[in-house]
Every structure is written in structure tokens, then in C-alpha cells.
Amino acid sequence: MRKQIIEYTSPIDALVALTKQLYEYEIQYKMDSAEFFTKYSQGETSDDEIFVEWAGNYQHYLALHQDLVIRLQNVA
């Protein structure tokens, strides 16, 4: 399967897109992303491509979220 690279014009657009993707995983696997990531990090899930992708997307989400929180704190 060929991966598609998507570039966003703002971190907020990227965060929204990641949130939508994470929601799809959560519905499909009936587990929230934080719970999944804990299990994944502890080796309690397989290394199927979909789980590797979910873990990567969740890490990207966390990094973007943290960056936006810091930026907003610096504005106030």
C-alpha cells in the first residue's frame, strides 16, 4: 500500500486531521488512543502496520498538542 504525504498549512489543521484519524482507530478497535498507546508501548499489541501507524499518529498528535499548548501559554 502506497502512503500519501499530506502537508497542512497550520498546526491546527494537522491536529484536526490527526484527531479525526485517531477517532476512526478508536471506533474500529473500541479503545481510546491513550489506552492503545500504553498497551502498544508495553508490547501488548501486535506490530501490524495499522498499529504502528496508529502509534505514530498518536505520538504526532501529542507533540502537536503540546506545541500548541506552549504557544498559547506564551501568548497569554
Backbone as JSON Lines, residues from 0, in Angstrom:
{"i":0,"aa":"M","n":[0.85,-1.18,0.0],"ca":[0.0,0.0,0.0],"c":[0.89,1.24,0.0]}
{"i":1,"aa":"R","n":[0.61,2.14,-0.89],"ca":[1.38,3.36,-1.01],"c":[0.89,4.41,-0.03]}
{"i":2,"aa":"K","n":[1.81,5.0,0.71],"ca":[1.45,6.04,1.67],"c":[1.39,7.39,0.98]}
{"i":3,"aa":"Q","n":[0.49,8.2,1.45],"ca":[0.3,9.53,0.9],"c":[0.82,10.55,1.9]}
{"i":4,"aa":"I","n":[1.56,11.52,1.41],"ca":[2.06,12.59,2.27],"c":[1.15,13.8,2.08]}
{"i":5,"aa":"I","n":[0.65,14.29,3.21],"ca":[-0.24,15.45,3.18],"c":[0.42,16.56,3.99]}
{"i":6,"aa":"E","n":[0.5,17.75,3.41],"ca":[1.06,18.89,4.11],"c":[-0.08,19.83,4.49]}
{"i":7,"aa":"Y","n":[-0.02,20.32,5.72],"ca":[-1.06,21.23,6.22],"c":[-0.48,22.63,6.35]}
{"i":8,"aa":"T","n":[-1.34,23.61,6.22],"ca":[-0.89,25.0,6.28],"c":[-0.73,25.5,7.7]}
{"i":9,"aa":"S","n":[-1.3,24.78,8.65],"ca":[-1.16,25.2,10.05],"c":[-1.14,23.98,10.96]}
{"i":10,"aa":"P","n":[-0.54,24.12,12.14],"ca":[-0.54,23.01,13.08],"c":[-1.95,22.65,13.55]}
{"i":11,"aa":"I","n":[-2.84,23.61,13.55],"ca":[-4.23,23.34,13.97],"c":[-4.9,22.43,12.94]}
{"i":12,"aa":"D","n":[-4.69,22.69,11.66],"ca":[-5.25,21.82,10.62],"c":[-4.7,20.4,10.76]}
{"i":13,"aa":"A","n":[-3.42,20.28,11.04],"ca":[-2.8,18.96,11.22],"c":[-3.38,18.27,12.44]}
{"i":14,"aa":"L","n":[-3.57,19.02,13.52],"ca":[-4.12,18.44,14.75],"c":[-5.55,17.95,14.52]}
{"i":15,"aa":"V","n":[-6.34,18.71,13.8],"ca":[-7.71,18.3,13.49],"c":[-7.71,17.02,12.66]}
{"i":16,"aa":"A","n":[-6.86,16.95,11.65],"ca":[-6.78,15.77,10.8],"c":[-6.35,14.55,11.6]}
{"i":17,"aa":"L","n":[-5.36,14.71,12.47],"ca":[-4.91,13.6,13.32],"c":[-6.01,13.16,14.27]}
{"i":18,"aa":"T","n":[-6.73,14.11,14.84],"ca":[-7.82,13.78,15.76],"c":[-8.88,12.95,15.05]}
{"i":19,"aa":"K","n":[-9.21,13.31,13.83],"ca":[-10.19,12.54,13.06],"c":[-9.68,11.12,12.8]}
{"i":20,"aa":"Q","n":[-8.4,11.0,12.44],"ca":[-7.83,9.68,12.17],"c":[-7.8,8.83,13.44]}
{"i":21,"aa":"L","n":[-7.41,9.43,14.56],"ca":[-7.38,8.7,15.83],"c":[-8.78,8.23,16.2]}
{"i":22,"aa":"Y","n":[-9.77,9.07,15.97],"ca":[-11.16,8.7,16.27],"c":[-11.58,7.47,15.46]}
{"i":23,"aa":"E","n":[-11.17,7.42,14.21],"ca":[-11.5,6.26,13.37],"c":[-10.89,4.98,13.94]}
{"i":24,"aa":"Y","n":[-9.63,5.05,14.37],"ca":[-9.0,3.88,15.0],"c":[-9.76,3.48,16.26]}
{"i":25,"aa":"E","n":[-10.1,4.48,17.07],"ca":[-10.77,4.21,18.35],"c":[-12.12,3.52,18.15]}
{"i":26,"aa":"I","n":[-12.86,3.96,17.16],"ca":[-14.14,3.33,16.85],"c":[-13.92,1.91,16.35]}
{"i":27,"aa":"Q","n":[-12.99,1.75,15.43],"ca":[-12.74,0.44,14.83],"c":[-12.28,-0.59,15.87]}
{"i":28,"aa":"Y","n":[-11.41,-0.18,16.8],"ca":[-10.84,-1.12,17.76],"c":[-11.44,-1.0,19.16]}
{"i":29,"aa":"K","n":[-12.45,-0.11,19.31],"ca":[-13.17,0.05,20.58],"c":[-12.21,0.29,21.75]}
{"i":30,"aa":"M","n":[-11.29,1.22,21.54],"ca":[-10.29,1.54,22.55],"c":[-9.8,2.96,22.28]}
{"i":31,"aa":"D","n":[-9.65,3.77,23.34],"ca":[-9.15,5.11,23.09],"c":[-7.64,5.06,22.82]}
{"i":32,"aa":"S","n":[-7.15,6.12,22.22],"ca":[-5.76,6.13,21.76],"c":[-4.76,6.07,22.91]}
{"i":33,"aa":"A","n":[-5.06,6.71,24.03],"ca":[-4.15,6.66,25.17],"c":[-4.01,5.23,25.7]}
{"i":34,"aa":"E","n":[-5.14,4.54,25.83],"ca":[-5.12,3.15,26.29],"c":[-4.38,2.27,25.29]}
{"i":35,"aa":"F","n":[-4.66,2.46,24.0],"ca":[-3.96,1.7,22.97],"c":[-2.46,1.92,23.07]}
{"i":36,"aa":"F","n":[-2.05,3.19,23.18],"ca":[-0.63,3.5,23.16],"c":[0.09,2.89,24.36]}
{"i":37,"aa":"T","n":[-0.57,2.87,25.5],"ca":[0.02,2.21,26.67],"c":[0.23,0.74,26.39]}
{"i":38,"aa":"K","n":[-0.78,0.09,25.85],"ca":[-0.66,-1.34,25.52],"c":[0.41,-1.57,24.45]}
{"i":39,"aa":"Y","n":[0.43,-0.73,23.45],"ca":[1.4,-0.85,22.36],"c":[2.82,-0.69,22.91]}
{"i":40,"aa":"S","n":[3.02,0.31,23.76],"ca":[4.34,0.58,24.33],"c":[4.83,-0.55,25.22]}
{"i":41,"aa":"Q","n":[3.89,-1.27,25.83],"ca":[4.24,-2.38,26.71],"c":[4.3,-3.71,25.95]}
{"i":42,"aa":"G","n":[4.17,-3.65,24.63],"ca":[4.26,-4.86,23.82],"c":[3.03,-5.75,23.89]}
{"i":43,"aa":"E","n":[1.9,-5.19,24.28],"ca":[0.67,-5.97,24.43],"c":[-0.17,-6.01,23.15]}
{"i":44,"aa":"T","n":[0.33,-5.4,22.08],"ca":[-0.35,-5.47,20.79],"c":[0.63,-6.03,19.77]}
{"i":45,"aa":"S","n":[0.11,-6.4,18.63],"ca":[1.0,-6.88,17.56],"c":[1.69,-5.69,16.9]}
{"i":46,"aa":"D","n":[2.63,-5.97,16.04],"ca":[3.31,-4.93,15.28],"c":[2.74,-4.81,13.88]}
{"i":47,"aa":"D","n":[1.44,-5.1,13.76],"ca":[0.78,-4.94,12.46],"c":[0.94,-3.5,12.0]}
{"i":48,"aa":"E","n":[0.95,-3.31,10.71],"ca":[1.16,-1.98,10.13],"c":[0.16,-0.96,10.67]}
{"i":49,"aa":"I","n":[-1.08,-1.35,10.85],"ca":[-2.11,-0.43,11.32],"c":[-1.81,0.06,12.73]}
{"i":50,"aa":"F","n":[-1.27,-0.82,13.58],"ca":[-0.94,-0.42,14.95],"c":[0.3,0.47,14.99]}
{"i":51,"aa":"V","n":[1.26,0.2,14.13],"ca":[2.44,1.06,14.04],"c":[2.01,2.45,13.58]}
{"i":52,"aa":"E","n":[1.11,2.5,12.6],"ca":[0.59,3.77,12.1],"c":[-0.19,4.51,13.19]}
{"i":53,"aa":"W","n":[-1.04,3.79,13.91],"ca":[-1.82,4.4,14.99],"c":[-0.89,4.98,16.05]}
{"i":54,"aa":"A","n":[0.11,4.22,16.44],"ca":[1.06,4.7,17.45],"c":[1.79,5.94,16.96]}
{"i":55,"aa":"G","n":[2.22,5.94,15.72],"ca":[2.91,7.1,15.16],"c":[2.01,8.32,15.09]}
{"i":56,"aa":"N","n":[0.78,8.11,14.67],"ca":[-0.18,9.22,14.62],"c":[-0.46,9.77,16.01]}
{"i":57,"aa":"Y","n":[-0.56,8.89,16.99],"ca":[-0.82,9.35,18.36],"c":[0.37,10.15,18.9]}
{"i":58,"aa":"Q","n":[1.58,9.68,18.63],"ca":[2.77,10.43,19.07],"c":[2.82,11.79,18.39]}
{"i":59,"aa":"H","n":[2.5,11.83,17.12],"ca":[2.47,13.1,16.39],"c":[1.4,14.02,16.98]}
{"i":60,"aa":"Y","n":[0.23,13.47,17.28],"ca":[-0.85,14.23,17.91],"c":[-0.38,14.84,19.24]}
{"i":61,"aa":"L","n":[0.26,14.02,20.08],"ca":[0.73,14.5,21.38],"c":[1.74,15.63,21.22]}
{"i":62,"aa":"A","n":[2.66,15.48,20.27],"ca":[3.68,16.51,20.05],"c":[3.05,17.81,19.56]}
{"i":63,"aa":"L","n":[2.14,17.72,18.61],"ca":[1.46,18.92,18.1],"c":[0.63,19.58,19.2]}
{"i":64,"aa":"H","n":[-0.08,18.78,19.96],"ca":[-0.91,19.3,21.04],"c":[-0.04,20.05,22.05]}
{"i":65,"aa":"Q","n":[1.06,19.44,22.45],"ca":[1.96,20.07,23.43],"c":[2.53,21.37,22.87]}
{"i":66,"aa":"D","n":[2.92,21.37,21.61],"ca":[3.46,22.57,20.98],"c":[2.42,23.7,20.99]}
{"i":67,"aa":"L","n":[1.18,23.37,20.67],"ca":[0.13,24.39,20.66],"c":[-0.17,24.91,22.05]}
{"i":68,"aa":"V","n":[-0.16,24.03,23.05],"ca":[-0.38,24.46,24.44],"c":[0.7,25.45,24.86]}
{"i":69,"aa":"I","n":[1.95,25.14,24.55],"ca":[3.06,26.03,24.9],"c":[2.92,27.37,24.19]}
{"i":70,"aa":"R","n":[2.59,27.34,22.92],"ca":[2.41,28.59,22.17],"c":[1.3,29.44,22.77]}
{"i":71,"aa":"L","n":[0.19,28.8,23.13],"ca":[-0.93,29.55,23.71],"c":[-0.58,30.12,25.08]}
{"i":72,"aa":"Q","n":[0.2,29.41,25.86],"ca":[0.62,29.92,27.17],"c":[1.52,31.13,27.02]}
{"i":73,"aa":"N","n":[2.32,31.14,25.97],"ca":[3.23,32.27,25.73],"c":[2.5,33.51,25.24]}
{"i":74,"aa":"V","n":[1.31,33.32,24.69],"ca":[0.52,34.44,24.19],"c":[-0.19,35.14,25.34]}
{"i":75,"aa":"A","n":[-0.64,34.37,26.3],"ca":[-1.45,34.92,27.4],"c":[-0.63,35.73,28.36]}
